[in-house]
Amino acid sequence: RAARHPGRPHPLGLRVDGYWLVPWLRADGADLAAGAIDDDGAVRAVAAFASLFGDLAPPPPPAGGEAPEELRRWTAHEVAYWVTGPWQIGALHDRERLAVSPLAHAPRGGQLLVVPTCAKNPADGWRLARELTSVDVQKKLADVFATVPTRTSTLAAAPPLVQQIHDALASAETLPRSPLTPQLFDDLNPALAAVISGDATAEEAIAGVRRGWRRLETRTP
């Protein structure tokens, strides 16, 4: 069990990411889109999300340097638990003890394997894509890392935990489909980190995010 002492004032290391804020935004009538955070619901969502961290987690690292700083804190034993996302499940022991539940308004997404037209060896790129999405490799990834297979035939043979993750995502909702969506995190992530660190109020943070998102809108043709 994590405990505080002079060398470890913050027992818990948590990744701060605006992507994880989305369920709270949606629960208060907002969303990850310019113009969708203009009322007080976005402020309430940020305040509620930040309150979950309490004083157990250290202040978030500067944007862009999260991984090296989190690793430094971990190797220096400044944190007892380091939680950056579900992709860590593969490093856990006794995974059969885990339970997965759906989160209302959770964002739904995925990753694409892309072979650009300018690739030096496009044939090799497609060969790699086929290999990574093959039944055998998908099963190995599910067994080792608890990743959800992209093939339904593989899902049937996946561990129970992986099937629970798949079922929990059934009610998840995709993010707004806009070219701007990936850029919104550039303003949202540091603003959210500032609230969790106590360097800004939720009202101040959201006001800054609104301005940043409006600028993005005006610059986009």
C-alpha positions in Angstrom: 0.0 0.0 0.0 1.3 3.5 -0.9 2.4 5.6 2.1 3.9 9.1 2.4 7.3 9.7 3.8 9.9 12.5 3.3 11.3 10.9 0.2 8.0 10.1 -1.3 5.5 12.9 -0.7 3.2 11.8 -3.5 2.4 8.1 -3.5 0.5 8.0 -6.8 1.8 8.9 -10.3 -1.0 9.7 -12.7 -0.9 10.9 -16.3 -2.9 14.1 -16.9 -4.5 14.0 -20.3 -7.4 16.0 -21.7 -8.6 12.8 -23.4 -9.6 11.4 -20.0 -11.6 14.6 -19.3 -14.0 13.9 -22.1 -16.5 11.8 -20.0 -16.7 14.6 -17.5 -17.2 17.2 -20.2 -20.0 15.3 -21.8 -21.7 14.6 -18.4 -22.0 18.3 -18.0 -23.3 19.0 -21.5 -20.0 20.0 -23.0 -17.7 18.2 -25.5 -14.3 18.2 -27.1 -15.1 20.9 -29.7 -14.7 24.6 -30.2 -18.0 26.2 -29.1 -18.9 23.2 -27.0 -17.3 24.5 -23.8 -18.8 27.9 -23.7 -21.1 27.4 -20.8 -20.4 26.6 -17.1 -20.6 22.9 -17.7 -17.0 22.8 -18.9 -15.9 24.6 -15.8 -17.7 22.1 -13.5 -16.3 19.2 -15.5 -12.7 20.4 -15.1 -13.2 21.1 -11.4 -14.7 17.7 -10.8 -12.0 15.9 -12.7 -9.2 17.8 -11.0 -10.7 17.0 -7.6 -10.1 13.3 -8.2 -6.4 13.8 -8.0 -6.5 15.3 -4.5 -3.0 15.6 -3.0 -1.9 12.0 -3.8 -0.4 12.8 -7.2 2.6 15.1 -7.8 2.2 18.2 -10.0 2.0 17.2 -13.7 5.3 17.6 -15.7 5.5 20.3 -18.4 3.6 19.4 -21.6 5.7 17.4 -24.0 8.1 16.1 -21.3 5.6 13.8 -19.4 7.2 10.4 -20.1 10.8 11.3 -19.2 9.8 13.0 -16.0 7.3 10.3 -15.0 10.1 7.7 -15.6 12.5 9.7 -13.5 10.0 9.9 -10.6 9.4 6.2 -10.8 13.1 5.2 -10.9 13.8 7.6 -8.0 11.1 6.0 -6.0 9.2 9.3 -5.6 6.0 7.5 -6.5 4.8 4.1 -5.4 2.3 3.6 -8.3 2.6 4.9 -11.8 -0.6 4.9 -13.8 -0.5 6.2 -17.4 -3.3 4.3 -19.0 -4.8 0.9 -19.8 -1.8 0.0 -21.9 0.0 -0.7 -18.6 -2.2 -3.7 -18.0 0.4 -5.9 -19.7 2.9 -5.1 -16.9 0.5 -6.1 -14.1 0.6 -9.4 -12.2 -2.6 -11.3 -11.3 -4.5 -9.7 -14.1 -7.4 -12.1 -13.6 -8.2 -10.1 -10.4 -9.0 -7.0 -12.5 -12.6 -6.0 -13.3 -13.6 -3.7 -16.1 -16.7 -1.5 -16.1 -18.1 0.9 -18.8 -17.6 4.6 -18.2 -20.6 6.8 -19.2 -19.8 9.1 -22.1 -16.3 7.6 -22.6 -14.6 8.5 -25.9 -14.1 5.7 -28.4 -11.1 5.7 -30.7 -8.4 3.6 -32.2 -5.2 3.7 -34.1 -4.5 3.2 -37.8 -1.6 1.5 -39.6 -0.8 3.9 -42.4 1.6 3.4 -45.4 2.1 6.8 -46.9 2.4 7.2 -50.7 5.9 8.6 -50.2 7.1 5.5 -48.3 10.5 4.2 -49.5 9.3 0.6 -49.3 5.5 0.6 -49.4 5.4 -3.2 -50.0 7.2 -3.8 -46.8 4.9 -1.4 -45.0 1.8 -3.2 -46.1 3.5 -6.5 -45.2 4.0 -5.3 -41.7 0.4 -4.0 -41.5 -0.9 -7.4 -42.6 1.4 -9.2 -40.0 0.3 -6.9 -37.1 -3.4 -7.5 -38.0 -3.1 -11.2 -38.6 -5.0 -13.6 -36.3 -1.8 -15.1 -34.7 -0.2 -11.7 -33.9 -3.5 -10.2 -32.6 -3.9 -13.2 -30.3 -0.4 -12.7 -29.0 -1.0 -9.0 -28.4 -4.2 -9.8 -26.5 -2.5 -12.4 -24.3 0.5 -10.3 -23.5 -0.8 -6.7 -23.4 -4.5 -7.2 -23.0 -5.1 -5.2 -26.2 -8.5 -5.6 -27.9 -8.1 -7.5 -31.2 -9.4 -5.9 -34.4 -10.7 -9.2 -35.6 -13.9 -10.7 -34.1 -12.5 -14.2 -34.7 -9.6 -13.4 -32.5 -11.7 -11.8 -29.8 -13.6 -15.0 -29.2 -10.3 -16.7 -28.1 -9.0 -13.7 -26.2 -8.6 -13.7 -22.4 -11.8 -12.8 -20.4 -10.2 -9.5 -19.3 -9.9 -8.5 -23.0 -13.5 -9.4 -23.7 -14.5 -7.3 -20.7 -12.7 -4.3 -22.1 -14.3 -4.9 -25.5 -17.8 -5.1 -23.9 -17.1 -2.0 -21.8 -16.4 0.0 -25.0 -19.7 -0.8 -26.6 -21.4 2.3 -25.2 -18.4 4.6 -25.9 -18.8 7.6 -28.3 -16.4 8.8 -30.9 -14.9 12.3 -30.6 -16.3 15.0 -32.9 -15.0 14.3 -36.4 -13.1 17.4 -37.2 -9.6 18.2 -38.5 -9.2 20.4 -35.5 -9.8 17.7 -32.9 -6.2 16.6 -32.4 -5.0 20.2 -32.0 -7.5 20.9 -29.2 -5.3 19.0 -26.7 -2.5 21.5 -27.2 -4.5 24.0 -25.1 -6.5 21.6 -23.0 -3.7 19.4 -21.6 -1.6 22.2 -20.0 -4.7 24.0 -18.8 -6.0 20.8 -17.1 -2.5 20.3 -15.6 -2.5 23.8 -14.1 -5.8 23.2 -12.3 -4.6 19.9 -10.9 -1.4 21.5 -9.7 -3.3 24.4 -8.1 -1.8 27.0 -10.4 -5.1 28.0 -11.9 -8.8 27.7 -11.1 -11.1 25.8 -13.4 -12.7 29.1 -14.5 -9.3 30.5 -15.5 -8.2 27.4 -17.3 -11.4 27.0 -19.3 -11.3 30.7 -20.2 -7.8 30.2 -21.7 -8.9 27.1 -23.5 -11.8 28.9 -25.1 -9.6 31.6 -26.4 -7.1 29.1 -27.8 -9.9 27.0 -29.5 -11.4 30.1 -31.0 -8.1 31.1 -32.5 -7.8 27.6 -34.1 -11.2 28.0 -35.6 -10.4 31.4 -37.2 -7.1 30.0 -38.6 -8.7 26.9 -40.2 -10.0 27.5 -43.7 
